[in-house]
Amino acid sequence: MTAPLLSVSGLVARRGGVEVLHGIDLEVRAGAILAIIGPNGAGKSTLLGTIAGAYPASAGAVVLDGRPITGLPAEAVVRLGISLVPERRQIFSTLTVRQNLLLGGYHRYWRHRAAVHADVARPQAIFPRLTVVDRQAGGTLSGGEQQMLAVGRGLMSRPRVLLLDEPSLGLAPLVVREIVHALERLRRAEGLTVVLVEQNVKAAMAIADDVCVMERGRIVLRGAPGELVAHPGIKLAYLGKGYAIAAPGS
């Protein structure tokens, strides 16, 4: 069996002195889309941030293609091939769209400046709207345009694994559909591996190969989308009521 591209084992993380992740285990195959769903406060964003090196791990391991990366700073993790698109976009509002995109390749800009400038064409091809607004300040864009920019900026690092935190948050259904379709195209055309944290369950299930449900800092269910949709406990997770840890179908 092929080894996973990204694996997390026994991952524990704290935020503000409070333990948020309580021993997370997950694996993602190369070229797969893993969706992580669950209620607010489940620890989903902390999980992505810890994988990306933005938050320190208290225990456990993160391994990328056989290489342990636990404890590496975020800039080192980006260089190794993991890019995080954070919740609520976090673009630079006073910089232009093109400048925001170029910052996505900051770690190789000074050595490969021409290549980084050429790479701008990639997110522009995926989201043609970014070409139209190329010289606009990021803060003048609509919410959908800002999310396209945030995803495009993440792609500028040439990631092997793209971590996406709530990309549909506050967006119209048509924009969500465009972003979801873009992820599908990237997976098919380039073999991009995606870990998608999402509360829009319908959108997440539509493109995911595997789904994990998080609640209170733990993964409580995992399986294929079809299995989890049929599981009687799935709605309870979003109501925060809790349910017994069980495999789908058990």
C-alpha positions as CSV (number, residue, x, y, z in Angstrom):
1,M,0.0,0.0,0.0
2,T,1.3,3.4,-0.9
3,A,2.5,5.5,2.0
4,P,0.5,8.7,2.7
5,L,1.9,12.0,1.6
6,L,0.9,13.7,4.8
7,S,0.4,11.9,8.1
8,V,-0.4,13.2,11.6
9,S,-0.1,11.0,14.7
10,G,-0.9,11.7,18.3
11,L,-0.9,15.5,17.7
12,V,-1.5,17.6,20.7
13,A,-1.6,21.4,20.6
14,R,-2.4,24.2,23.1
15,R,-3.7,27.7,22.5
16,G,-3.5,30.2,25.3
17,G,-2.5,27.5,27.8
18,V,-5.5,25.4,27.0
19,E,-5.1,22.0,25.2
20,V,-7.1,22.2,22.0
21,L,-6.0,19.1,20.1
22,H,-6.1,15.9,22.1
23,G,-4.1,13.3,20.0
24,I,-5.1,13.7,16.4
25,D,-4.3,11.0,13.9
26,L,-5.0,11.3,10.2
27,E,-3.5,10.5,6.8
28,V,-3.8,12.0,3.4
29,R,-2.9,10.2,0.2
30,A,-1.1,12.1,-2.6
31,G,-3.6,13.6,-5.0
32,A,-6.5,13.2,-2.5
33,I,-8.9,15.7,-1.0
34,L,-9.5,15.2,2.7
35,A,-12.4,17.2,4.2
36,I,-12.4,18.0,7.9
37,I,-15.8,19.0,9.2
38,G,-17.3,19.7,12.6
39,P,-18.9,22.4,14.8
40,N,-17.3,25.7,15.8
41,G,-14.6,25.3,18.4
42,A,-13.8,21.7,17.4
43,G,-10.1,22.6,16.8
44,K,-10.2,22.4,13.0
45,S,-8.3,25.7,12.4
46,T,-5.8,24.9,15.2
47,L,-5.1,21.5,13.4
48,L,-4.3,23.2,10.1
49,G,-2.2,25.9,11.8
50,T,-0.2,23.3,13.7
51,I,0.4,21.2,10.6
52,A,1.6,24.4,8.8
53,G,3.9,25.4,11.6
54,A,2.0,28.4,12.7
55,Y,1.3,26.9,16.1
56,P,3.6,24.7,18.1
57,A,2.8,21.1,18.8
58,S,2.9,19.9,22.4
59,A,3.2,16.3,21.4
60,G,2.8,14.0,18.4
61,A,4.2,14.1,14.9
62,V,3.6,15.6,11.5
63,V,5.3,13.8,8.6
64,L,5.4,15.0,5.0
65,D,6.4,12.3,2.5
66,G,8.4,10.4,5.1
67,R,10.1,13.5,6.6
68,P,9.2,14.6,10.1
69,I,8.3,18.3,10.1
70,T,7.0,18.8,13.6
71,G,8.3,21.9,15.2
72,L,9.7,23.5,12.0
73,P,8.8,27.2,11.6
74,A,6.1,28.1,9.1
75,E,8.5,29.4,6.5
76,A,10.4,26.1,6.5
77,V,7.1,24.2,6.1
78,V,6.2,26.3,3.1
79,R,9.5,25.6,1.5
80,L,8.9,21.8,2.0
81,G,5.6,22.0,0.2
82,I,2.7,22.8,2.6
83,S,0.7,26.0,2.1
84,L,-2.0,27.3,4.4
85,V,-4.9,29.5,3.1
86,P,-6.2,30.9,6.4
87,E,-9.7,31.5,7.5
88,R,-11.2,34.9,6.5
89,R,-8.7,35.3,3.7
90,Q,-6.2,37.6,5.5
91,I,-5.0,39.3,2.4
92,F,-3.1,42.6,2.4
93,S,-5.8,45.2,1.8
94,T,-3.4,48.0,0.7
95,L,-1.4,45.9,-1.7
96,T,-2.6,45.2,-5.3
97,V,-3.8,41.8,-6.3
98,R,-0.6,41.1,-8.1
99,Q,1.5,42.1,-5.1
100,N,-0.6,39.8,-2.9
101,L,0.1,36.9,-5.3
102,L,3.8,37.7,-5.5
103,L,4.0,37.5,-1.7
104,G,2.8,33.9,-1.9
105,G,6.2,33.1,-3.5
106,Y,8.3,35.2,-1.1
107,H,10.4,32.2,-0.1
108,R,11.9,31.9,-3.5
109,Y,11.5,35.5,-4.8
110,W,15.1,36.7,-4.5
111,R,16.6,33.7,-6.1
112,H,14.0,33.1,-8.8
113,R,12.3,36.4,-9.3
114,A,11.5,35.9,-13.0
115,A,9.9,32.5,-12.2
116,V,7.8,33.9,-9.4
117,H,6.5,36.7,-11.7
118,A,5.7,34.1,-14.4
119,D,3.9,32.0,-11.9
120,V,1.2,34.7,-11.4
121,A,-0.3,33.4,-14.6
122,R,-1.3,30.2,-12.9
123,P,-3.8,31.5,-10.3
124,Q,-5.0,33.9,-13.0
125,A,-5.8,31.0,-15.3
126,I,-7.6,29.2,-12.5
127,F,-9.5,32.3,-11.4
128,P,-9.8,34.6,-14.5
129,R,-11.3,37.3,-12.4
130,L,-7.9,37.9,-10.8
131,T,-6.6,39.1,-14.2
132,V,-9.3,41.7,-14.5
133,V,-8.6,43.1,-11.0
134,D,-4.8,42.7,-11.2
135,R,-4.0,46.3,-10.3
136,Q,-6.8,46.8,-7.7
137,A,-6.0,47.0,-4.0
138,G,-7.0,43.8,-2.2
139,G,-9.2,45.7,0.2
140,T,-11.5,46.9,-2.7
141,L,-12.4,43.3,-3.8
142,S,-15.6,41.5,-3.1
143,G,-15.5,38.6,-0.6
144,G,-15.5,36.1,-3.4
145,E,-12.6,37.9,-5.2
146,Q,-10.7,38.0,-2.0
147,Q,-11.1,34.3,-1.4
148,M,-9.9,33.6,-5.0
149,L,-6.9,35.8,-4.3
150,A,-6.2,34.0,-1.0
151,V,-6.3,30.6,-2.7
152,G,-4.2,32.0,-5.6
153,R,-1.6,33.3,-3.1
154,G,-1.4,29.9,-1.5
155,L,-0.8,28.3,-4.9
156,M,2.1,30.7,-5.6
157,S,4.3,28.7,-3.2
158,R,3.9,25.7,-5.5
159,P,2.6,23.5,-2.7
160,R,2.4,19.7,-2.7
161,V,-0.3,20.0,0.0
162,L,-2.8,22.9,0.2
163,L,-4.5,23.5,3.5
164,L,-7.7,25.4,3.2
165,D,-9.5,26.9,6.2
166,E,-13.2,27.6,5.6
167,P,-12.9,28.9,2.0
168,S,-16.7,29.2,1.6
169,L,-17.2,31.4,4.7
170,G,-19.6,34.2,3.9
171,L,-19.6,33.6,0.1
172,A,-22.5,33.2,-2.3
173,P,-23.2,29.7,-3.6
174,L,-22.0,30.5,-7.1
175,V,-18.7,31.6,-5.8
176,V,-18.4,28.6,-3.6
177,R,-19.1,26.4,-6.6
178,E,-16.4,28.1,-8.6
179,I,-13.8,27.6,-5.9
180,V,-14.8,23.9,-5.4
181,H,-14.6,23.3,-9.1
182,A,-11.1,24.9,-9.2
183,L,-9.9,22.5,-6.5
184,E,-11.2,19.5,-8.4
185,R,-9.4,20.7,-11.6
186,L,-6.1,21.2,-9.6
187,R,-6.4,17.7,-8.2
188,R,-7.1,16.1,-11.6
189,A,-4.6,18.1,-13.6
190,E,-1.7,18.5,-11.2
191,G,-2.3,15.9,-8.5
192,L,-2.6,18.6,-5.8
193,T,-3.3,17.2,-2.4
194,V,-5.8,19.2,-0.4
195,V,-6.9,19.3,3.3
196,L,-10.1,21.2,3.4
197,V,-11.6,22.5,6.7
198,E,-15.2,23.4,5.9
199,Q,-18.6,23.9,7.6
200,N,-20.4,23.8,4.3
201,V,-20.9,20.1,4.5
202,K,-22.5,19.8,1.1
203,A,-19.6,21.5,-0.7
204,A,-17.0,19.5,1.3
205,M,-18.7,16.1,0.6
206,A,-19.1,16.9,-3.1
207,I,-15.3,16.8,-3.7
208,A,-13.7,14.9,-0.9
209,D,-12.3,11.4,-1.1
210,D,-12.3,11.0,2.6
211,V,-13.9,12.9,5.5
212,C,-13.0,13.4,9.1
213,V,-15.4,14.8,11.7
214,M,-13.9,16.7,14.5
215,E,-15.4,17.5,17.9
216,R,-13.8,19.0,21.0
217,G,-10.3,18.5,19.7
218,R,-10.7,14.9,18.6
219,I,-11.6,13.1,15.4
220,V,-14.7,11.2,16.2
221,L,-15.8,9.8,12.8
222,R,-13.9,9.2,9.6
223,G,-14.7,7.5,6.3
224,A,-15.9,8.1,2.7
225,P,-18.5,10.8,2.1
226,G,-21.2,8.4,1.4
227,E,-20.6,6.5,4.6
228,L,-20.7,9.6,6.8
229,V,-23.7,11.1,5.2
230,A,-25.7,8.0,6.1
231,H,-24.3,7.9,9.7
232,P,-27.0,8.8,12.3
233,G,-24.6,10.8,14.5
234,I,-23.4,13.3,11.8
235,K,-26.1,15.9,12.6
236,L,-25.4,15.7,16.3
237,A,-21.8,16.8,15.7
238,Y,-23.0,20.1,14.4
239,L,-25.4,20.6,17.3
240,G,-22.5,20.0,19.7
241,K,-24.4,17.2,21.5
242,G,-21.6,14.6,21.2
243,Y,-21.8,11.0,20.2
244,A,-19.8,7.8,20.8
245,I,-16.7,7.3,18.7
246,A,-17.5,4.7,16.1
247,A,-16.5,3.7,12.7
248,P,-18.9,4.5,9.9
249,G,-21.5,1.7,9.6
250,S,-20.9,0.3,13.0
